[in-house]
């Protein structure tokens, strides 16, 4: 599986005592999103830890710089909390080499690459913005059980494009695999939950590819 590895030290030292988030690594962006009134979550502070590279299993053969994926981790905190209430991670892969990169990562990433890539192993223009260079492979957004049902995951999903564009401006799309892996030992339950996840992602603008569990979120070009 893909494992993140922290990059170099932060280029700008904090002016005040470092927060728990800052002590974990070099933070690329810190964003506050305010939800509409009369909703369960009023404010969620999102910390994006953009890492320089990630380690992949197998013989990835990453000889060229553009073939090295760039990993990230996103953590969300409620006001006054130090433990994240939402976590997501993933990586950015060059659109011309994402098949080789995904093939050395998780099985679900390989399934994404098989669905979106052409015979030359680059991403098909049918499933990518023409202007973008990097594909975002997004893991499932995870919320601890005690915080579920409060709109936290939905808040992140609704803002996922702007969040990813803060890390990588040259983005051709966001891709994910609807895989409820906690149920993989129960095939009927797995398939039922998988369809629920697909409907959930589509509610936020993701497009299902070839009736598969692979979904694509188009991204508007930054102004």
LUMTORKE-104950 format. One line per 10 residues: their letters; for each residue x, y, z of C-alpha. Coordinates in steps of 0.001 Angstrom, whole numbers, plus 500000, padded with zeros to 6 digits. Layout:
<atoms>
A	X,Y,Z | ... .
</atoms>
This chain:
<atoms>
XXXXXXXXXX	500000,500000,500000 | 501009,503618,499536 | 502734,505121,502571 | 503337,508825,503079 | 506736,510125,504116 | 507342,513632,505383 | 509476,515943,503308 | 511943,518572,504458 | 511544,521012,507349 | 509117,523929,507148 .
XXXXXXXXXX	510612,526866,505311 | 509008,529443,507660 | 509262,528839,511435 | 506063,529549,513373 | 505897,532936,515083 | 504176,531428,518115 | 504453,528077,519831 | 503770,525353,517251 | 500315,523835,517218 | 499834,520037,517436 .
XXXXXXXXXX	499227,520072,513687 | 502471,521944,512976 | 504496,519543,515104 | 503414,516664,512847 | 504978,518022,509683 | 505281,520839,507203 | 501829,522294,506574 | 501230,523553,503074 | 497942,525329,503752 | 495572,525924,506639 .
XXXXXXXXXX	492008,526786,505677 | 488877,527552,507638 | 485543,526750,506071 | 482304,528111,507497 | 479189,526094,506835 | 475713,527589,506364 | 473748,528581,509435 | 471425,526130,511151 | 473686,523207,510263 | 475352,520766,512706 .
XXXXXXXXXX	478913,521965,512001 | 479511,525715,511991 | 483247,525705,511426 | 485899,523154,510529 | 489606,523953,510463 | 491349,521928,507758 | 495094,521347,507811 | 496706,520084,504628 | 500092,518471,505109 | 501677,518422,501659 .
XXXXXXXXXX	504552,515979,501558 | 507298,515886,498959 | 507076,512224,498019 | 505636,508883,499051 | 507001,505355,499120 | 505380,502742,496927 | 505682,499009,497185 | 506919,496806,494383 | 509193,497783,491524 | 507763,501170,490638 .
XXXXXXXXXX	510699,502062,488382 | 510302,505791,489095 | 513357,506990,487213 | 512064,510410,486136 | 511042,513235,488449 | 507523,513494,487006 | 507005,509801,487773 | 507401,510362,491517 | 503982,510877,493155 | 503440,513736,495592 .
XXXXXXXXXX	501583,512667,498718 | 499307,514648,501013 | 497274,514275,504184 | 494220,516308,505111 | 493023,516549,508723 | 490010,518458,510022 | 489597,519839,513533 | 486615,521278,515347 | 487186,524435,517421 | 488999,523574,520624 .
XXXXXXXXXX	489938,520030,519602 | 493412,518595,518964 | 492304,515185,517688 | 491218,515193,514016 | 487532,514550,513349 | 488157,513818,509661 | 491190,512425,507819 | 491890,511805,504150 | 495102,511138,502290 | 496262,510391,498804 .
XXXXXXXXXX	498733,511537,496202 | 499132,513438,492945 | 500384,511540,489905 | 501418,512890,486507 | 498654,512086,484024 | 501104,510449,481605 | 502509,508093,484263 | 499602,507505,486633 | 499145,503893,485495 | 502710,502950,486454 .
XXXXXXXXXX	502401,504845,489739 | 498997,503375,490649 | 500140,499872,489705 | 502779,500115,492435 | 500300,501406,495009 | 497048,499916,496312 | 494765,497567,494372 | 491999,500187,494365 | 494372,502732,492791 | 495232,500217,490091 .
XXXXXXXXXX	491505,499756,489424 | 491176,503534,489042 | 494051,503629,486556 | 492599,500735,484549 | 489291,502591,484264 | 490630,506004,483239 | 493742,505215,481181 | 494112,504636,477457 | 496202,501925,475816 | 499266,504197,476012 .
XXXXXXXXXX	498741,504199,479829 | 498004,507954,480031 | 494655,509293,481251 | 491954,509481,478601 | 490733,512976,477770 | 487221,511666,478479 | 488074,511487,482179 | 490335,514488,482694 | 490462,518238,482242 | 492503,518986,479137 .
XXXXXXXXXX	494449,521772,480846 | 495565,519838,483934 | 498725,517766,484372 | 498327,515943,487704 | 495677,513449,488812 | 494636,513348,492454 | 494135,509815,493786 | 491966,510387,496859 | 491492,507800,499570 | 488142,507451,501274 .
XXXXXXXXXX	487409,510282,503697 | 487333,508831,507221 | 485399,510210,510199 | 485572,508587,513669 | 482316,506916,514642 | 481596,509360,517479 | 481622,512297,515023 | 479544,510758,512237 | 476148,512115,511277 | 477196,515732,511839 .
XXXXXXXXXX	477926,516717,508239 | 481708,516653,508572 | 482454,514380,505609 | 479910,516236,503478 | 481595,519543,504270 | 484937,518205,503084 | 483411,516646,499954 | 481679,519890,499067 | 485008,521730,499165 | 487331,518987,497926 .
XXXXXXXXXX	488199,520688,494618 | 489265,523987,496196 | 491211,522106,498875 | 493157,520014,496374 | 493816,523056,494187 | 495518,524680,497165 | 498160,521952,496960 | 498318,521371,493206 | 497104,524092,490852 | 497727,522043,487692 .
XXXXXXXXXX	495042,519451,488420 | 493354,517341,485739 | 490848,515649,488055 | 490167,513964,491379 | 489676,510188,491364 | 488491,507770,494012 | 487303,504205,494431 | 484078,503442,496314 | 485344,500589,498456 | 483841,499892,501890 .
XXXXXXXXXX	486798,497689,502842 | 485558,497159,506383 | 482827,494947,504836 | 484938,492993,502342 | 484356,489739,504250 | 480600,490071,503654 | 479976,490276,499900 | 476236,491227,499993 | 476877,493931,502604 | 479942,495138,500690 .
XXXXXXXXXX	478029,495477,497415 | 475095,497244,499093 | 477357,499728,500866 | 479386,500252,497699 | 476277,501377,495811 | 475446,503717,498692 | 478945,505220,498484 | 478647,505696,494729 | 475364,507589,495186 | 476998,509625,497950 .
XXXXXXXXXX	479945,510672,495789 | 477692,511501,492833 | 475696,513827,495082 | 478808,516009,495312 | 479551,516102,491589 | 481634,512944,491123 | 480959,511049,487903 | 480854,507268,487809 | 483114,505747,485148 | 481836,502835,483070 .
XXXXXXXXXX	479369,501720,485782 | 482388,500809,487912 | 483216,501768,491527 | 485637,504353,490093 | 484552,507981,490277 | 485947,511178,488804 | 485492,514750,489977 | 486176,517349,487242 | 488004,520449,488424 | 487472,524003,487205 .
XXX	490573,525809,486020 | 491866,528254,488644 | 491409,531893,487702 .
</atoms>
